[in-house]
């Protein structure tokens, strides 16, 4: 069973936590948590952003926003503000 977080955008960060916004092009990571309101989390999960899935960082637009991520066979562009709320861990 997967546990999801639908928190109202709190900004707690530990020394080891990383987010999609911190990924570099070509890097892969495993999504751990969506720390967004329920409606936004649900929409992202419908696009394949599910805890436990591998996410690969693609190119970003000039200036770094939005950035493309590959997930579940699709490419999805996310704003950095949104990507900051998706917690990841290093892919093994």
N, CA, C and O atoms as a GROMACS GRO file, in nm:
protein
  368
    1UNK      N    1   0.084  -0.117   0.000
    1UNK     CA    2   0.000   0.000   0.000
    1UNK      C    3   0.089   0.124   0.000
    1UNK      O    4   0.187   0.130   0.074
    2UNK      N    5   0.055   0.221  -0.083
    2UNK     CA    6   0.130   0.345  -0.091
    2UNK      C    7   0.064   0.452  -0.007
    2UNK      O    8  -0.058   0.464  -0.003
    3UNK      N    9   0.145   0.530   0.060
    3UNK     CA   10   0.093   0.640   0.140
    3UNK      C   11   0.121   0.770   0.067
    3UNK      O   12   0.235   0.796   0.028
    4UNK      N   13   0.019   0.850   0.047
    4UNK     CA   14   0.031   0.977  -0.023
    4UNK      C   15   0.012   1.091   0.074
    4UNK      O   16  -0.056   1.077   0.176
    5UNK      N   17   0.071   1.204   0.042
    5UNK     CA   18   0.053   1.324   0.124
    5UNK      C   19  -0.019   1.428   0.041
    5UNK      O   20   0.023   1.460  -0.070
    6UNK      N   21  -0.127   1.480   0.095
    6UNK     CA   22  -0.203   1.585   0.028
    6UNK      C   23  -0.202   1.710   0.115
    6UNK      O   24  -0.307   1.772   0.136
    7UNK      N   25  -0.087   1.746   0.164
    7UNK     CA   26  -0.077   1.860   0.256
    7UNK      C   27  -0.098   1.992   0.183
    7UNK      O   28  -0.082   1.999   0.061
    8UNK      N   29  -0.131   2.093   0.256
    8UNK     CA   30  -0.156   2.226   0.202
    8UNK      C   31  -0.026   2.305   0.189
    8UNK      O   32  -0.010   2.411   0.249
    9UNK      N   33   0.066   2.253   0.113
    9UNK     CA   34   0.191   2.319   0.078
    9UNK      C   35   0.270   2.368   0.199
    9UNK      O   36   0.290   2.489   0.214
   10UNK      N   37   0.315   2.279   0.283
   10UNK     CA   38   0.405   2.321   0.389
   10UNK      C   39   0.547   2.308   0.336
   10UNK      O   40   0.571   2.231   0.242
   11UNK      N   41   0.640   2.379   0.392
   11UNK     CA   42   0.773   2.388   0.336
   11UNK      C   43   0.879   2.329   0.428
   11UNK      O   44   0.982   2.391   0.452
   12UNK      N   45   0.853   2.211   0.480
   12UNK     CA   46   0.950   2.143   0.564
   12UNK      C   47   1.050   2.072   0.474
   12UNK      O   48   1.009   2.001   0.381
   13UNK      N   49   1.178   2.089   0.499
   13UNK     CA   50   1.279   2.023   0.417
   13UNK      C   51   1.388   1.970   0.508
   13UNK      O   52   1.440   2.042   0.594
   14UNK      N   53   1.422   1.843   0.490
   14UNK     CA   54   1.530   1.785   0.568
   14UNK      C   55   1.657   1.786   0.484
   14UNK      O   56   1.652   1.816   0.365
   15UNK      N   57   1.768   1.755   0.546
   15UNK     CA   58   1.896   1.758   0.476
   15UNK      C   59   1.900   1.658   0.360
   15UNK      O   60   1.972   1.681   0.263
   16UNK      N   61   1.826   1.551   0.369
   16UNK     CA   62   1.833   1.448   0.265
   16UNK      C   63   1.719   1.456   0.164
   16UNK      O   64   1.723   1.387   0.063
   17UNK      N   65   1.618   1.538   0.188
   17UNK     CA   66   1.506   1.542   0.095
   17UNK      C   67   1.544   1.621  -0.029
   17UNK      O   68   1.613   1.722  -0.023
   18UNK      N   69   1.495   1.571  -0.143
   18UNK     CA   70   1.516   1.638  -0.271
   18UNK      C   71   1.382   1.646  -0.341
   18UNK      O   72   1.287   1.576  -0.306
   19UNK      N   73   1.376   1.732  -0.440
   19UNK     CA   74   1.253   1.748  -0.516
   19UNK      C   75   1.282   1.736  -0.665
   19UNK      O   76   1.398   1.741  -0.708
   20UNK      N   77   1.176   1.722  -0.744
   20UNK     CA   78   1.193   1.717  -0.890
   20UNK      C   79   1.262   1.843  -0.941
   20UNK      O   80   1.340   1.835  -1.036
   21UNK      N   81   1.236   1.957  -0.880
   21UNK     CA   82   1.294   2.083  -0.925
   21UNK      C   83   1.447   2.082  -0.918
   21UNK      O   84   1.512   2.160  -0.987
   22UNK      N   85   1.504   1.996  -0.836
   22UNK     CA   86   1.648   1.991  -0.819
   22UNK      C   87   1.716   1.892  -0.913
   22UNK      O   88   1.839   1.883  -0.914
   23UNK      N   89   1.639   1.820  -0.990
   23UNK     CA   90   1.697   1.720  -1.081
   23UNK      C   91   1.763   1.788  -1.201
   23UNK      O   92   1.719   1.894  -1.247
   24UNK      N   93   1.868   1.725  -1.250
   24UNK     CA   94   1.938   1.773  -1.370
   24UNK      C   95   1.899   1.686  -1.488
   24UNK      O   96   1.859   1.571  -1.473
   25UNK      N   97   1.911   1.743  -1.606
   25UNK     CA   98   1.877   1.671  -1.728
   25UNK      C   99   1.948   1.535  -1.733
   25UNK      O  100   2.068   1.526  -1.710
   26UNK      N  101   1.870   1.430  -1.762
   26UNK     CA  102   1.924   1.295  -1.771
   26UNK      C  103   1.922   1.217  -1.640
   26UNK      O  104   1.940   1.095  -1.642
   27UNK      N  105   1.902   1.284  -1.529
   27UNK     CA  106   1.899   1.218  -1.398
   27UNK      C  107   1.767   1.143  -1.379
   27UNK      O  108   1.662   1.188  -1.426
   28UNK      N  109   1.774   1.029  -1.312
   28UNK     CA  110   1.654   0.952  -1.277
   28UNK      C  111   1.640   0.946  -1.126
   28UNK      O  112   1.739   0.942  -1.054
   29UNK      N  113   1.517   0.945  -1.081
   29UNK     CA  114   1.488   0.935  -0.938
   29UNK      C  115   1.354   0.866  -0.920
   29UNK      O  116   1.276   0.854  -1.014
   30UNK      N  117   1.328   0.822  -0.799
   30UNK     CA  118   1.202   0.757  -0.766
   30UNK      C  119   1.116   0.856  -0.689
   30UNK      O  120   1.159   0.914  -0.590
   31UNK      N  121   0.995   0.874  -0.736
   31UNK     CA  122   0.903   0.965  -0.669
   31UNK      C  123   0.860   0.904  -0.537
   31UNK      O  124   0.816   0.789  -0.532
   32UNK      N  125   0.872   0.982  -0.430
   32UNK     CA  126   0.833   0.934  -0.298
   32UNK      C  127   0.702   0.993  -0.251
   32UNK      O  128   0.621   0.923  -0.190
   33UNK      N  129   0.680   1.121  -0.277
   33UNK     CA  130   0.565   1.188  -0.216
   33UNK      C  131   0.523   1.308  -0.299
   33UNK      O  132   0.606   1.381  -0.353
   34UNK      N  133   0.393   1.329  -0.307
   34UNK     CA  134   0.336   1.449  -0.368
   34UNK      C  135   0.287   1.536  -0.253
   34UNK      O  136   0.191   1.500  -0.185
   35UNK      N  137   0.351   1.647  -0.232
   35UNK     CA  138   0.317   1.734  -0.120
   35UNK      C  139   0.240   1.855  -0.173
   35UNK      O  140   0.286   1.969  -0.165
   36UNK      N  141   0.123   1.827  -0.227
   36UNK     CA  142   0.037   1.927  -0.290
   36UNK      C  143  -0.107   1.907  -0.245
   36UNK      O  144  -0.140   1.802  -0.190
   37UNK      N  145  -0.191   2.006  -0.267
   37UNK     CA  146  -0.334   1.985  -0.238
   37UNK      C  147  -0.388   1.867  -0.317
   37UNK      O  148  -0.338   1.833  -0.424
   38UNK      N  149  -0.491   1.805  -0.263
   38UNK     CA  150  -0.544   1.680  -0.320
   38UNK      C  151  -0.579   1.691  -0.468
   38UNK      O  152  -0.549   1.599  -0.545
   39UNK      N  153  -0.643   1.799  -0.510
   39UNK     CA  154  -0.683   1.810  -0.651
   39UNK      C  155  -0.562   1.815  -0.745
   39UNK      O  156  -0.566   1.755  -0.852
   40UNK      N  157  -0.456   1.885  -0.705
   40UNK     CA  158  -0.335   1.890  -0.787
   40UNK      C  159  -0.263   1.756  -0.787
   40UNK      O  160  -0.214   1.711  -0.891
   41UNK      N  161  -0.257   1.692  -0.671
   41UNK     CA  162  -0.192   1.560  -0.662
   41UNK      C  163  -0.265   1.459  -0.749
   41UNK      O  164  -0.202   1.380  -0.820
   42UNK      N  165  -0.396   1.460  -0.744
   42UNK     CA  166  -0.475   1.366  -0.822
   42UNK      C  167  -0.449   1.383  -0.972
   42UNK      O  168  -0.434   1.285  -1.045
   43UNK      N  169  -0.443   1.508  -1.017
   43UNK     CA  170  -0.418   1.534  -1.160
   43UNK      C  171  -0.280   1.483  -1.201
   43UNK      O  172  -0.266   1.421  -1.306
   44UNK      N  173  -0.178   1.507  -1.119
   44UNK     CA  174  -0.044   1.459  -1.151
   44UNK      C  175  -0.039   1.306  -1.150
   44UNK      O  176   0.029   1.246  -1.233
   45UNK      N  177  -0.109   1.244  -1.056
   45UNK     CA  178  -0.111   1.098  -1.052
   45UNK      C  179  -0.178   1.041  -1.177
   45UNK      O  180  -0.138   0.935  -1.227
   46UNK      N  181  -0.278   1.110  -1.228
   46UNK     CA  182  -0.343   1.066  -1.353
   46UNK      C  183  -0.245   1.071  -1.470
   46UNK      O  184  -0.260   0.996  -1.566
   47UNK      N  185  -0.145   1.158  -1.462
   47UNK     CA  186  -0.044   1.169  -1.567
   47UNK      C  187   0.073   1.074  -1.545
   47UNK      O  188   0.166   1.072  -1.626
   48UNK      N  189   0.070   0.996  -1.437
   48UNK     CA  190   0.175   0.897  -1.413
   48UNK      C  191   0.268   0.928  -1.298
   48UNK      O  192   0.356   0.847  -1.269
   49UNK      N  193   0.252   1.041  -1.232
   49UNK     CA  194   0.338   1.076  -1.119
   49UNK      C  195   0.288   1.005  -0.994
   49UNK      O  196   0.220   1.064  -0.910
   50UNK      N  197   0.323   0.877  -0.983
   50UNK     CA  198   0.280   0.793  -0.871
   50UNK      C  199   0.400   0.757  -0.784
   50UNK      O  200   0.506   0.726  -0.837
   51UNK      N  201   0.385   0.762  -0.653
   51UNK     CA  202   0.494   0.720  -0.566
   51UNK      C  203   0.543   0.580  -0.603
   51UNK      O  204   0.465   0.488  -0.627
   52UNK      N  205   0.676   0.568  -0.608
   52UNK     CA  206   0.739   0.442  -0.644
   52UNK      C  207   0.778   0.435  -0.790
   52UNK      O  208   0.855   0.347  -0.829
   53UNK      N  209   0.727   0.526  -0.873
   53UNK     CA  210   0.762   0.526  -1.015
   53UNK      C  211   0.891   0.604  -1.039
   53UNK      O  212   0.922   0.700  -0.968
   54UNK      N  213   0.965   0.561  -1.142
   54UNK     CA  214   1.088   0.629  -1.180
   54UNK      C  215   1.054   0.750  -1.265
   54UNK      O  216   0.974   0.741  -1.359
   55UNK      N  217   1.115   0.862  -1.233
   55UNK     CA  218   1.097   0.987  -1.307
   55UNK      C  219   1.234   1.024  -1.364
   55UNK      O  220   1.334   1.020  -1.293
   56UNK      N  221   1.238   1.061  -1.492
   56UNK     CA  222   1.362   1.105  -1.556
   56UNK      C  223   1.348   1.252  -1.594
   56UNK      O  224   1.246   1.293  -1.650
   57UNK      N  225   1.449   1.330  -1.562
   57UNK     CA  226   1.448   1.473  -1.595
   57UNK      C  227   1.493   1.492  -1.738
   57UNK      O  228   1.596   1.439  -1.780
   58UNK      N  229   1.416   1.569  -1.812
   58UNK     CA  230   1.451   1.604  -1.949
   58UNK      C  231   1.498   1.747  -1.956
   58UNK      O  232   1.544   1.805  -1.857
   59UNK      N  233   1.486   1.802  -2.073
   59UNK     CA  234   1.529   1.941  -2.095
   59UNK      C  235   1.435   2.041  -2.029
   59UNK      O  236   1.320   2.010  -1.996
   60UNK      N  237   1.488   2.160  -2.010
   60UNK     CA  238   1.403   2.267  -1.959
   60UNK      C  239   1.409   2.384  -2.056
   60UNK      O  240   1.503   2.396  -2.135
   61UNK      N  241   1.310   2.467  -2.049
   61UNK     CA  242   1.305   2.586  -2.133
   61UNK      C  243   1.415   2.682  -2.090
   61UNK      O  244   1.468   2.670  -1.980
   62UNK      N  245   1.449   2.777  -2.177
   62UNK     CA  246   1.547   2.878  -2.136
   62UNK      C  247   1.501   2.944  -2.005
   62UNK      O  248   1.385   2.981  -1.991
   63UNK      N  249   1.591   2.956  -1.914
   63UNK     CA  250   1.556   3.011  -1.784
   63UNK      C  251   1.518   2.902  -1.685
   63UNK      O  252   1.499   2.930  -1.567
   64UNK      N  253   1.506   2.777  -1.732
   64UNK     CA  254   1.482   2.663  -1.644
   64UNK      C  255   1.338   2.630  -1.614
   64UNK      O  256   1.311   2.536  -1.539
   65UNK      N  257   1.243   2.703  -1.669
   65UNK     CA  258   1.103   2.676  -1.638
   65UNK      C  259   1.018   2.691  -1.762
   65UNK      O  260   1.027   2.794  -1.828
   66UNK      N  261   0.936   2.596  -1.798
   66UNK     CA  262   0.914   2.468  -1.730
   66UNK      C  263   1.022   2.366  -1.766
   66UNK      O  264   1.103   2.388  -1.856
   67UNK      N  265   1.022   2.256  -1.694
   67UNK     CA  266   1.113   2.145  -1.720
   67UNK      C  267   1.031   2.024  -1.760
   67UNK      O  268   0.922   2.001  -1.707
   68UNK      N  269   1.084   1.946  -1.854
   68UNK     CA  270   1.017   1.826  -1.899
   68UNK      C  271   1.065   1.708  -1.816
   68UNK      O  272   1.184   1.693  -1.789
   69UNK      N  273   0.970   1.623  -1.777
   69UNK     CA  274   1.000   1.499  -1.705
   69UNK      C  275   0.939   1.383  -1.780
   69UNK      O  276   0.828   1.394  -1.832
   70UNK      N  277   1.012   1.272  -1.787
   70UNK     CA  278   0.960   1.151  -1.849
   70UNK      C  279   0.912   1.057  -1.739
   70UNK      O  280   0.986   1.024  -1.646
   71UNK      N  281   0.786   1.017  -1.751
   71UNK     CA  282   0.726   0.930  -1.652
   71UNK      C  283   0.624   0.840  -1.721
   71UNK      O  284   0.539   0.887  -1.797
   72UNK      N  285   0.633   0.712  -1.695
   72UNK     CA  286   0.533   0.617  -1.744
   72UNK      C  287   0.512   0.627  -1.895
   72UNK      O  288   0.400   0.618  -1.943
   73UNK      N  289   0.622   0.645  -1.970
   73UNK     CA  290   0.615   0.648  -2.115
   73UNK      C  291   0.571   0.781  -2.175
   73UNK      O  292   0.555   0.791  -2.297
   74UNK      N  293   0.552   0.882  -2.094
   74UNK     CA  294   0.508   1.013  -2.143
   74UNK      C  295   0.607   1.121  -2.100
   74UNK      O  296   0.684   1.103  -2.006
   75UNK      N  297   0.602   1.232  -2.171
   75UNK     CA  298   0.679   1.349  -2.131
   75UNK      C  299   0.581   1.456  -2.085
   75UNK      O  300   0.484   1.487  -2.154
   76UNK      N  301   0.608   1.512  -1.967
   76UNK     CA  302   0.521   1.611  -1.907
   76UNK      C  303   0.606   1.730  -1.863
   76UNK      O  304   0.708   1.713  -1.796
   77UNK      N  305   0.563   1.850  -1.900
   77UNK     CA  306   0.632   1.972  -1.858
   77UNK      C  307   0.567   2.024  -1.730
   77UNK      O  308   0.445   2.039  -1.723
   78UNK      N  309   0.651   2.051  -1.631
   78UNK     CA  310   0.603   2.105  -1.504
   78UNK      C  311   0.674   2.236  -1.472
   78UNK      O  312   0.793   2.252  -1.501
   79UNK      N  313   0.601   2.328  -1.413
   79UNK     CA  314   0.663   2.451  -1.362
   79UNK      C  315   0.748   2.416  -1.241
   79UNK      O  316   0.719   2.321  -1.168
   80UNK      N  317   0.853   2.492  -1.219
   80UNK     CA  318   0.939   2.467  -1.103
   80UNK      C  319   0.861   2.475  -0.972
   80UNK      O  320   0.887   2.398  -0.880
   81UNK      N  321   0.766   2.567  -0.964
   81UNK     CA  322   0.686   2.580  -0.841
   81UNK      C  323   0.613   2.450  -0.809
   81UNK      O  324   0.603   2.412  -0.693
   82UNK      N  325   0.564   2.382  -0.911
   82UNK     CA  326   0.497   2.253  -0.889
   82UNK      C  327   0.600   2.145  -0.858
   82UNK      O  328   0.581   2.067  -0.765
   83UNK      N  329   0.708   2.141  -0.936
   83UNK     CA  330   0.811   2.039  -0.918
   83UNK      C  331   0.874   2.044  -0.779
   83UNK      O  332   0.922   1.942  -0.730
   84UNK      N  333   0.874   2.159  -0.715
   84UNK     CA  334   0.931   2.172  -0.579
   84UNK      C  335   0.853   2.094  -0.475
   84UNK      O  336   0.902   2.071  -0.365
   85UNK      N  337   0.733   2.054  -0.508
   85UNK     CA  338   0.648   1.985  -0.410
   85UNK      C  339   0.639   1.835  -0.434
   85UNK      O  340   0.558   1.766  -0.372
   86UNK      N  341   0.722   1.783  -0.526
   86UNK     CA  342   0.727   1.640  -0.551
   86UNK      C  343   0.859   1.587  -0.498
   86UNK      O  344   0.965   1.613  -0.556
   87UNK      N  345   0.854   1.514  -0.388
   87UNK     CA  346   0.972   1.463  -0.320
   87UNK      C  347   1.023   1.337  -0.388
   87UNK      O  348   0.944   1.252  -0.430
   88UNK      N  349   1.155   1.325  -0.399
   88UNK     CA  350   1.217   1.212  -0.467
   88UNK      C  351   1.328   1.151  -0.383
   88UNK      O  352   1.373   1.208  -0.284
   89UNK      N  353   1.370   1.033  -0.426
   89UNK     CA  354   1.492   0.971  -0.371
   89UNK      C  355   1.570   0.917  -0.488
   89UNK      O  356   1.515   0.893  -0.596
   90UNK      N  357   1.697   0.897  -0.466
   90UNK     CA  358   1.786   0.852  -0.573
   90UNK      C  359   1.743   0.715  -0.625
   90UNK      O  360   1.714   0.625  -0.546
   91UNK      N  361   1.738   0.700  -0.757
   91UNK     CA  362   1.706   0.570  -0.818
   91UNK      C  363   1.826   0.478  -0.802
   91UNK      O  364   1.941   0.520  -0.816
   92UNK      N  365   1.799   0.353  -0.772
   92UNK     CA  366   1.908   0.256  -0.751
   92UNK      C  367   1.952   0.194  -0.879
   92UNK      O  368   2.043   0.111  -0.880
   0.00000   0.00000   0.00000
